[in-house]
Amino acid sequence: MRSAYVAVLAAVILGVISAALAAEVAAPPFYDLLPFDYPGPLIRVCRTEYGICLIPFTIMPGTPCECVTAEGIWVHGVSIH
């Protein structure tokens, strides 16, 4: 009986740790303009003269794309990877 409590407690602790780590590495929303030195890994990036943004992976590298600034202005760029 005691081992069942330990197993449940361990599962709860691991779940909380997993949720905390997932929140730490959450990707930014698509098209939001980020600084060039954004620290997180991004699968597909649109590069503009003002920064970069995350875009869907279905957009091929070299394709024109756009990012949106905090003011809601769309800026043109190109998909780089």
MIKE-705758 format. One record per atom (N, C-alpha, C): atom name; x negated, y negated, z negated; residue number from 1. Coordinates in steps of 0.001 Angstrom, whole numbers. Layout:
BEGIN
CA  X  Y  Z  NUM
...
This chain:
BEGIN
N  -820  1190  0  1
CA  0  0  0  1
C  -868  -1259  0  1
N  -1926  -1224  -794  2
CA  -2820  -2379  -881  2
C  -3511  -2635  465  2
N  -3853  -1574  1174  3
CA  -4524  -1746  2458  3
C  -3589  -2395  3493  3
N  -2295  -2162  3368  4
CA  -1337  -2798  4270  4
C  -1307  -4306  4030  4
N  -1355  -4711  2781  5
CA  -1389  -6146  2461  5
C  -2660  -6795  3006  5
N  -3766  -6111  2862  6
CA  -5043  -6633  3370  6
C  -4993  -6759  4889  6
N  -4418  -5777  5555  7
CA  -4317  -5816  7013  7
C  -3423  -6976  7471  7
N  -2310  -7187  6795  8
CA  -1415  -8292  7153  8
C  -2095  -9627  6895  8
N  -2774  -9753  5770  9
CA  -3486  -10992  5437  9
C  -4571  -11278  6482  9
N  -5306  -10259  6892  10
CA  -6349  -10435  7905  10
C  -5739  -10863  9236  10
N  -4614  -10295  9604  11
CA  -3948  -10665  10856  11
C  -3486  -12118  10816  11
N  -2956  -12555  9692  12
CA  -2506  -13942  9555  12
C  -3694  -14891  9640  12
N  -4778  -14573  8960  13
CA  -5969  -15428  8980  13
C  -6532  -15511  10395  13
N  -6627  -14388  11083  14
CA  -7122  -14396  12465  14
C  -6209  -15185  13390  14
N  -4908  -15111  13168  15
CA  -3966  -15880  13978  15
C  -4140  -17371  13791  15
N  -4336  -17794  12552  16
CA  -4542  -19219  12264  16
C  -5848  -19698  12880  16
N  -6900  -18916  12765  17
CA  -8196  -19287  13345  17
C  -8086  -19362  14866  17
N  -7406  -18419  15490  18
CA  -7238  -18420  16946  18
C  -6481  -19654  17412  18
N  -5430  -20012  16693  19
CA  -4646  -21195  17066  19
C  -5477  -22465  16929  19
N  -6294  -22546  15889  20
CA  -7145  -23722  15687  20
C  -8178  -23837  16798  20
N  -8776  -22728  17188  21
CA  -9772  -22757  18262  21
C  -9124  -23086  19598  21
N  -7940  -22579  19853  22
CA  -7248  -22865  21108  22
C  -6900  -24347  21199  22
N  -6518  -24951  20096  23
CA  -6188  -26380  20109  23
C  -7429  -27218  20373  23
N  -8577  -26735  19938  24
CA  -9831  -27468  20120  24
C  -10275  -27502  21574  24
N  -9994  -26460  22322  25
CA  -10461  -26368  23701  25
C  -9331  -26536  24712  25
N  -8231  -27132  24291  26
CA  -7102  -27331  25195  26
C  -7504  -28260  26341  26
N  -7071  -27924  27526  27
CA  -7404  -28727  28707  27
C  -6557  -29997  28732  27
N  -7088  -31059  29284  28
CA  -6298  -32295  29411  28
C  -5212  -32110  30469  28
N  -4201  -32971  30469  29
CA  -3147  -32866  31497  29
C  -3707  -33110  32903  29
N  -3084  -32478  33885  30
CA  -3481  -32702  35274  30
C  -3408  -34186  35616  30
N  -4365  -34646  36393  31
CA  -4430  -35976  37001  31
C  -4764  -37127  36048  31
N  -4848  -36892  34726  32
CA  -5230  -37971  33801  32
C  -6704  -38301  33980  32
N  -7017  -39577  34217  33
CA  -8396  -40009  34444  33
C  -9225  -39830  33176  33
N  -10376  -39188  33319  34
CA  -11297  -38905  32215  34
C  -12652  -39521  32537  34
N  -13496  -39735  31518  35
CA  -14837  -40250  31807  35
C  -15680  -39190  32527  35
N  -16710  -39650  33230  36
CA  -17591  -38721  33953  36
C  -18248  -37712  33014  36
N  -18495  -38104  31769  37
CA  -19180  -37219  30822  37
C  -18199  -36450  29932  37
N  -17010  -36160  30438  38
CA  -16025  -35390  29671  38
C  -16667  -34076  29234  38
N  -16594  -33746  27920  39
CA  -17357  -32609  27399  39
C  -16782  -31229  27697  39
N  -15517  -31124  28020  40
CA  -14916  -29807  28200  40
C  -15104  -29238  29588  40
N  -15014  -27909  29709  41
CA  -15110  -27287  31029  41
C  -13809  -27481  31809  41
N  -13916  -27829  33069  42
CA  -12755  -28017  33929  42
C  -12928  -27154  35179  42
N  -11891  -26424  35554  43
CA  -11989  -25502  36688  43
C  -12089  -26256  38010  43
N  -11182  -27181  38254  44
CA  -11167  -27931  39510  44
C  -11084  -29408  39162  44
N  -11951  -30214  39757  45
CA  -12097  -31623  39382  45
C  -11926  -32527  40594  45
N  -11217  -33627  40391  46
CA  -11130  -34697  41376  46
C  -12056  -35810  40891  46
N  -12986  -36241  41748  47
CA  -13937  -37292  41368  47
C  -13554  -38581  42079  47
N  -13419  -39634  41285  48
CA  -13138  -40964  41823  48
C  -14302  -41868  41440  48
N  -14268  -43114  41887  49
CA  -15341  -44030  41487  49
C  -15185  -44474  40032  49
N  -14046  -44151  39400  50
CA  -13778  -44569  38020  50
C  -13910  -43441  37005  50
N  -13959  -42208  37459  51
CA  -14051  -41069  36554  51
C  -13593  -39802  37261  51
N  -13214  -38818  36468  52
CA  -12779  -37527  36999  52
C  -11427  -37170  36395  52
N  -10765  -36184  36998  53
CA  -9535  -35655  36395  53
C  -9395  -34183  36762  53
N  -8676  -33482  35925  54
CA  -8365  -32079  36164  54
C  -7259  -31997  37207  54
N  -7443  -31129  38195  55
CA  -6422  -30911  39223  55
C  -6169  -29409  39350  55
N  -5048  -29002  39935  56
CA  -4771  -27568  40095  56
C  -5856  -26865  40918  56
N  -6158  -25631  40552  57
CA  -7228  -24883  41231  57
C  -6875  -24551  42673  57
N  -5618  -24722  43054  58
CA  -5212  -24423  44429  58
C  -5673  -25493  45417  58
N  -6131  -26636  44922  59
CA  -6644  -27694  45790  59
C  -8101  -27365  46112  59
N  -8411  -27200  47385  60
CA  -9741  -26795  47810  60
C  -10766  -27921  47660  60
N  -12029  -27577  47347  61
CA  -13090  -28597  47283  61
C  -13211  -29336  48613  61
N  -13462  -30641  48521  62
CA  -13570  -31479  49703  62
C  -12256  -32106  50135  62
N  -11171  -31693  49504  63
CA  -9851  -32217  49833  63
C  -9623  -33555  49127  63
N  -9014  -34533  49785  64
CA  -8671  -35788  49095  64
C  -7709  -35513  47934  64
N  -7858  -36268  46870  65
CA  -7016  -36101  45685  65
C  -6881  -37451  44982  65
N  -6106  -37489  43917  66
CA  -5896  -38722  43165  66
C  -5845  -38436  41675  66
N  -6257  -39434  40889  67
CA  -6153  -39402  39433  67
C  -5350  -40622  38999  67
N  -4709  -40517  37855  68
CA  -3911  -41637  37352  68
C  -4577  -42234  36111  68
N  -4685  -43566  36092  69
CA  -5283  -44263  34952  69
C  -4264  -44374  33821  69
N  -4715  -44849  32673  70
CA  -3827  -45039  31527  70
C  -2737  -46060  31825  70
N  -3011  -46983  32764  71
CA  -2032  -47996  33141  71
C  -1039  -47491  34182  71
N  -1209  -46261  34638  72
CA  -304  -45687  35624  72
C  -698  -45960  37068  72
N  -1924  -46425  37278  73
CA  -2412  -46710  38633  73
C  -3108  -45464  39181  73
N  -2720  -45058  40385  74
CA  -3335  -43900  41030  74
C  -4570  -44350  41798  74
N  -5689  -43638  41591  75
CA  -6927  -43959  42292  75
C  -7330  -42753  43143  75
N  -7815  -43028  44347  76
CA  -8178  -41985  45305  76
C  -9547  -41382  44974  76
N  -9691  -40102  45286  77
CA  -10953  -39409  45084  77
C  -11053  -38207  45983  77
N  -11997  -37317  45658  78
CA  -12179  -36095  46431  78
C  -12432  -34946  45455  78
N  -11881  -33781  45766  79
CA  -12063  -32596  44940  79
C  -13499  -32098  45099  79
N  -14225  -31960  43979  80
CA  -15633  -31584  44081  80
C  -15911  -30154  43653  80
N  -15109  -29553  42830  81
CA  -15262  -28127  42481  81
C  -14058  -27645  41749  81
